[in-house]
Amino acid sequence: QVAEAVAQPLLGTRRVTLVAGGSGDIGVSRLPGEILDVVTRLPAAVEALTGVSVTQVRPDTRVLWG
């Protein structure tokens, strides 16, 4: 659900420009790793901004997505 919410704004995207530096994957092969990085960092960012730990919110609670 979190990955879906993060990806939602990209549905209308017609073009993505990736800027890479250093070593590692480049181009479109880098995109899955970037998305995973965002999803991994999201719980800490939400908690820092709201004080709500998404790992502690029960699935039936609509604190963030309701």
Backbone as a printed PyTorch tensor [residue, N CA C, xyz], in Angstrom:
tensor([[[  0.8200,  -1.1920,   0.0000],
         [  0.0000,   0.0000,   0.0000],
         [  0.8650,   1.2570,   0.0000]],

        [[  1.9610,   1.2130,   0.7410],
         [  2.8480,   2.3700,   0.7830],
         [  3.4750,   2.5950,  -0.5860]],

        [[  3.9510,   1.5220,  -1.2110],
         [  4.5560,   1.6470,  -2.5420],
         [  3.5410,   2.1880,  -3.5460]],

        [[  2.2980,   1.7520,  -3.4300],
         [  1.2490,   2.2380,  -4.3260],
         [  1.0170,   3.7330,  -4.1240]],

        [[  0.9860,   4.1690,  -2.8770],
         [  0.7800,   5.5890,  -2.5890],
         [  1.9560,   6.4340,  -3.0810]],

        [[  3.1620,   5.8970,  -2.9780],
         [  4.3320,   6.6260,  -3.4620],
         [  4.3110,   6.7080,  -4.9840]],

        [[  3.8710,   5.6560,  -5.6430],
         [  3.8680,   5.6070,  -7.1040],
         [  2.6930,   6.3560,  -7.7260]],

        [[  1.6360,   6.5950,  -6.9810],
         [  0.4150,   7.2150,  -7.5080],
         [  0.6810,   8.5040,  -8.2960]],

        [[  1.4820,   9.4420,  -7.8040],
         [  1.7120,  10.6650,  -8.5660],
         [  2.4190,  10.4330,  -9.9090]],

        [[  3.0390,   9.2890, -10.0830],
         [  3.7560,   9.0060, -11.3300],
         [  2.8400,   8.5120, -12.4420]],

        [[  1.5890,   8.2150, -12.1390],
         [  0.6840,   7.6750, -13.1520],
         [  0.5270,   8.5790, -14.3620]],

        [[  0.5040,   9.8690, -14.1580],
         [  0.3450,  10.8000, -15.2680],
         [  1.6560,  11.2650, -15.8710]],

        [[  2.7590,  10.7100, -15.4040],
         [  4.0790,  11.1320, -15.8740],
         [  4.3280,  10.6350, -17.2790]],

        [[  4.7620,  11.5260, -18.1320],
         [  5.0690,  11.1700, -19.5110],
         [  6.5620,  10.9780, -19.7270]],

        [[  7.3650,  11.5620, -18.8410],
         [  8.8080,  11.4770, -19.0320],
         [  9.5140,  11.5610, -17.6830]],

        [[ 10.5260,  10.7560, -17.5070],
         [ 11.3250,  10.7590, -16.2870],
         [ 12.7780,  10.9720, -16.6800]],

        [[ 13.4230,  11.9190, -16.0330],
         [ 14.8440,  12.1580, -16.2560],
         [ 15.5990,  11.7450, -15.0070]],

        [[ 16.5170,  10.8150, -15.1620],
         [ 17.3220,  10.3460, -14.0500],
         [ 18.7170,  10.9410, -14.1620]],

        [[ 19.2060,  11.4690, -13.0660],
         [ 20.5550,  12.0120, -13.0160],
         [ 21.3480,  11.1260, -12.0730]],

        [[ 22.4240,  10.5660, -12.5670],
         [ 23.2190,   9.6500, -11.7560],
         [ 24.6380,  10.1730, -11.6180]],

        [[ 25.1980,   9.9030, -10.4920],
         [ 26.5860,  10.2390, -10.2620],
         [ 27.2640,   9.0750,  -9.5710]],

        [[ 28.5460,   9.0070,  -9.6710],
         [ 29.2590,   7.9170,  -9.0130],
         [ 29.1560,   6.6320,  -9.7810]],

        [[ 29.1870,   5.5240,  -9.0440],
         [ 29.1620,   4.2200,  -9.6890],
         [ 27.7980,   3.5700,  -9.5160]],

        [[ 27.6220,   2.4400, -10.1390],
         [ 26.3690,   1.7040, -10.0130],
         [ 25.5590,   1.7630, -11.2810]],

        [[ 24.3100,   1.3350, -11.1660],
         [ 23.4150,   1.3020, -12.3190],
         [ 23.1730,   2.7030, -12.8640]],

        [[ 22.8860,   2.7700, -14.1610],
         [ 22.5030,   4.0300, -14.7910],
         [ 21.2530,   3.7880, -15.6270]],

        [[ 20.5840,   4.8560, -15.9480],
         [ 19.4010,   4.7650, -16.7900],
         [ 18.2310,   4.1000, -16.1000]],

        [[ 17.3860,   3.4690, -16.9100],
         [ 16.1450,   2.8960, -16.4000],
         [ 16.4070,   1.7550, -15.4160]],

        [[ 17.5450,   1.0950, -15.5090],
         [ 17.8420,   0.0100, -14.5690],
         [ 18.0290,   0.5250, -13.1480]],

        [[ 18.2270,   1.8240, -13.0000],
         [ 18.4020,   2.4330, -11.6800],
         [ 17.0560,   2.7040, -10.9940]],

        [[ 15.9920,   2.8230, -11.7610],
         [ 14.6930,   3.2200, -11.2370],
         [ 14.1520,   2.3000, -10.1370]],

        [[ 14.1750,   0.9780, -10.2850],
         [ 13.6540,   0.1360,  -9.1890],
         [ 14.3870,   0.3620,  -7.8660]],

        [[ 15.6880,   0.5450,  -7.9220],
         [ 16.4460,   0.8130,  -6.7080],
         [ 16.0780,   2.1380,  -6.0800]],

        [[ 15.8370,   3.1470,  -6.9130],
         [ 15.4380,   4.4660,  -6.4100],
         [ 14.0750,   4.3870,  -5.7290]],

        [[ 13.1430,   3.6560,  -6.3340],
         [ 11.8090,   3.5010,  -5.7470],
         [ 11.9110,   2.7610,  -4.4180]],

        [[ 12.7030,   1.6970,  -4.3830],
         [ 12.8940,   0.9520,  -3.1420],
         [ 13.4970,   1.8390,  -2.0610]],

        [[ 14.4190,   2.6980,  -2.4400],
         [ 15.0370,   3.6190,  -1.4860],
         [ 14.0010,   4.5710,  -0.8900]],

        [[ 13.1130,   5.0990,  -1.7290],
         [ 12.0630,   6.0080,  -1.2470],
         [ 11.1280,   5.2800,  -0.2920]],

        [[ 10.6960,   4.0770,  -0.6760],
         [  9.7730,   3.3130,   0.1620],
         [ 10.4340,   2.9490,   1.4920]],

        [[ 11.7260,   2.6470,   1.4590],
         [ 12.4470,   2.2950,   2.6790],
         [ 12.5670,   3.4800,   3.6280]],

        [[ 12.7650,   4.6640,   3.0900],
         [ 12.9270,   5.8630,   3.9130],
         [ 11.5990,   6.4750,   4.3550]],

        [[ 10.5180,   6.1200,   3.7110],
         [  9.2240,   6.7540,   3.9550],
         [  8.7300,   6.6440,   5.3930]],

        [[  8.7830,   5.4770,   6.0470],
         [  8.2760,   5.4140,   7.4270],
         [  8.9620,   6.4020,   8.3700]],

        [[ 10.2680,   6.5310,   8.2740],
         [ 10.9850,   7.4660,   9.1410],
         [ 10.6120,   8.9060,   8.8150]],

        [[ 10.4180,   9.2080,   7.5400],
         [ 10.0350,  10.5640,   7.1410],
         [  8.6440,  10.9090,   7.6440]],

        [[  7.7070,   9.9690,   7.5180],
         [  6.3380,  10.2040,   8.0040],
         [  6.3520,  10.4310,   9.5110]],

        [[  7.1210,   9.6160,  10.2310],
         [  7.1820,   9.7740,  11.6800],
         [  7.8100,  11.1090,  12.0690]],

        [[  8.8560,  11.5100,  11.3570],
         [  9.5030,  12.7890,  11.6620],
         [  8.5590,  13.9660,  11.4170]],

        [[  7.7310,  13.8680,  10.3890],
         [  6.8270,  14.9600,  10.0400],
         [  5.5500,  14.9810,  10.8660]],

        [[  5.0610,  13.7960,  11.2520],
         [  3.7490,  13.7220,  11.9100],
         [  3.7960,  13.2410,  13.3510]],

        [[  4.8880,  12.5970,  13.7350],
         [  4.9560,  12.0040,  15.0540],
         [  4.2500,  10.6550,  15.1300]],

        [[  3.7250,  10.1760,  14.0110],
         [  3.0220,   8.9010,  13.9540],
         [  3.9480,   7.8590,  13.3420]],

        [[  4.1250,   6.7500,  14.0500],
         [  4.9360,   5.6560,  13.5340],
         [  4.0500,   4.7600,  12.6750]],

        [[  4.3280,   4.6980,  11.3740],
         [  3.4980,   3.8790,  10.4910],
         [  3.6790,   2.3990,  10.7790]],

        [[  4.7610,   2.0260,  11.4340],
         [  4.9410,   0.6250,  11.8010],
         [  4.0980,   0.2440,  13.0060]],

        [[  3.5850,   1.2390,  13.7320],
         [  2.7580,   0.9760,  14.9020],
         [  1.2700,   1.1660,  14.6370]],

        [[  0.9060,   1.7280,  13.4840],
         [ -0.5020,   1.9630,  13.1490],
         [ -1.1040,   0.6600,  12.6450]],

        [[ -2.2190,   0.2710,  13.2150],
         [ -2.9070,  -0.9440,  12.7790],
         [ -3.4780,  -0.7340,  11.3900]],

        [[ -3.5480,  -1.8090,  10.5780],
         [ -4.0830,  -1.6850,   9.2110],
         [ -5.5030,  -1.1320,   9.1460]],

        [[ -6.3160,  -1.3600,  10.1680],
         [ -7.6920,  -0.8750,  10.1400],
         [ -7.8150,   0.5620,  10.6560]],

        [[ -6.6960,   1.1650,  11.0200],
         [ -6.6920,   2.5530,  11.5010],
         [ -6.5090,   3.4800,  10.3200]],

        [[ -7.2900,   4.5430,  10.2450],
         [ -7.2190,   5.4500,   9.1030],
         [ -6.5670,   6.7710,   9.5110]],

        [[ -5.4520,   6.6780,  10.2210],
         [ -4.7520,   7.8700,  10.6690],
         [ -4.1260,   8.6100,   9.5050]],

        [[ -3.5030,   7.8740,   8.5950],
         [ -2.7700,   8.4980,   7.4970],
         [ -3.4740,   8.4240,   6.1570]],

        [[ -4.1940,   7.3180,   5.9140],
         [ -4.7620,   7.1310,   4.5990],
         [ -6.2810,   7.0690,   4.6240]],

        [[ -6.9190,   7.9070,   5.3800],
         [ -8.3720,   7.8310,   5.4340],
         [ -8.9420,   9.1490,   5.3870]]])
